[in-house]
Structure formats: structure tokens, C-alpha cells
Amino acid sequence: MNLKLEKLQEIYGNSILKELKDNKEDLLDNLDYLKNRGYDNVIELFELYPYSFLQDPTLFQEKVDELIKKLGVEYVEKIEENTGLWECIENE
């Protein structure tokens, strides 16, 4: 995984770097969980919605599983076509 921290810092400010450092374990667990669920473009999604990946892994996993249930078998393609579907993970 190749995270573009400079890009995130430019978009979200310096505080994002501290939050990423403080929540490193949760971030890695959540990235791995989504990748294990079959979503290969996790870095791109992370760069769009970094705060969603900083949540408690249990909560994150519940939200991801609920989204997958709503979207069905082709959830990967649906999220790739419309990343806005991911907003429910960050905002709930």
C-alpha cells in the first residue's frame, strides 16, 4: 500500500497526519478488512474518505457489511462507479 500522505495533508490539513498516527492500528485493520472483502482499490477510497478508516474496527466492519448487504454481490463495481456510496460509512 502506498499512501500519499502529502496529498492528504494538502487536502485535510496537518491534523490528518496526527490522526493517522494516533489511529494507525485502526486504519490498518480497516484497510485490511475492506481488502479482504474483495475491494482492491482501498487506497483510492481511503484518499477520498480518510476519516471513515479511522473509526473503531468493529463499527467500521458493521458499516461495511451493511453497505455490502444493501448493494449486493456487485458492491465493488457499484462503489467504484459511484464512490459517493461510501459516504454512509463516514457519516453514520
C-alpha positions in Angstrom: 0.0 0.0 0.0 1.3 3.4 -1.0 -0.5 6.1 0.9 0.1 9.7 -0.4 0.4 11.5 2.9 1.4 14.8 1.3 -1.8 14.7 -0.7 -3.9 14.1 2.3 -2.1 16.8 4.3 -2.7 19.3 1.4 -6.4 18.5 1.3 -7.2 17.9 5.0 -4.5 19.9 6.8 -1.8 19.0 9.2 -4.2 17.5 11.7 -4.9 14.5 9.5 -1.3 13.3 9.9 -1.6 13.3 13.7 -4.9 11.4 13.5 -3.5 8.8 11.2 -0.6 8.3 13.5 -2.8 8.2 16.6 -5.2 5.7 14.9 -2.6 3.7 12.9 -3.8 0.3 14.2 -7.5 1.0 13.4 -6.5 2.4 10.0 -4.5 -0.7 9.1 -7.2 -3.0 10.4 -9.9 -1.2 8.4 -7.8 -1.1 5.2 -7.1 -4.8 5.5 -10.8 -5.6 6.3 -12.0 -3.9 3.2 -9.3 -5.5 1.0 -10.2 -8.9 2.5 -13.8 -8.3 1.5 -12.7 -8.1 -2.1 -12.2 -4.4 -2.6 -8.9 -3.9 -4.4 -8.9 -0.1 -4.7 -8.8 0.6 -1.0 -6.1 3.3 -1.3 -8.2 5.4 -3.7 -11.2 5.1 -1.4 -9.1 5.9 1.6 -7.7 9.1 0.0 -11.3 10.2 -0.7 -12.7 9.3 2.7 -9.8 9.0 5.2 -11.8 9.6 8.3 -14.0 6.7 7.6 -11.0 4.4 8.0 -10.1 5.9 11.4 -13.2 4.5 13.1 -13.2 1.7 15.6 -12.7 -1.5 13.5 -15.8 -3.1 14.9 -18.0 -0.2 13.9 -16.3 0.1 10.6 -16.8 -3.6 9.8 -20.5 -3.4 10.7 -21.0 -0.4 8.4 -19.1 -2.0 5.6 -21.1 -5.2 5.9 -24.4 -3.3 6.0 -23.3 -1.4 2.8 -22.4 -4.6 1.1 -25.8 -6.1 2.1 -27.6 -3.1 0.6 -25.6 -3.0 -2.6 -25.5 -6.8 -3.2 -22.9 -9.1 -4.9 -21.6 -6.4 -7.3 -20.9 -3.9 -4.5 -17.3 -3.5 -5.6 -18.3 -2.3 -9.1 -21.1 -0.1 -7.7 -18.7 1.7 -5.3 -16.1 2.1 -8.0 -18.7 3.6 -10.3 -20.0 5.9 -7.6 -17.7 6.5 -4.6 -20.3 8.7 -3.1 -22.0 5.5 -1.9 -19.1 5.3 0.6 -20.3 8.4 2.4 -22.6 6.4 4.6 -19.6 4.7 6.1 -18.1 8.0 7.1 -21.2 9.9 8.2 -23.3 7.4 10.2 
